[in-house]
Amino acid sequence: MLHKPYGYLSQFITNQTKRKKKMLGELYDFPEGTMAIGRLDFTSEGLLLLTTDGKVSQEIRSNKYEKEYYVQVDGLITQTAIEALKKGVEIGFEGKKYITKPGKASIIEDPKFPLRSQKIRDDRHGPTSWISVIIREGKFRQVRKMTAAVGYPTLRLVRVRIDTITIYNLQNGEVKEVPQLP
């Protein structure tokens, strides 16, 4: 397991010589053939499970396991917006309209994560809220699209849990072996 920092791509090698973005392989000497189970985009942070076994990757990416995200959104989110997130919202996916599956969502206190390497924005731009979003699917940029669909764009996204595995007590950029996956 890895606490993926802001500003890294969820991959280990690239065929594009022009790309100057940081890769996960720069954080640790991973075994050959290591792959990320699912992805977190460049600006997302948090729990990323890694494996060398494609079957394990497919199992964890299935809808059998909950994925929990703490999301800082622009503005003071309403309970109406939270209820919409729980029921499922319409997002765009692969050029088509898609209704997300029902999940869980709630307003939470600021989790007091360490500051990012790049500041999110100044307080003078207005208030923000923190929410927890728990889903079992994982479409491309799904959580970001969901919060935008209810009128509260994502400012910061941190995956904190996959099933029973959490990032608590794992420092940003730290790698730890998981004895057994769920």
Disulfide bonds with the S-S distance in Angstrom:
none
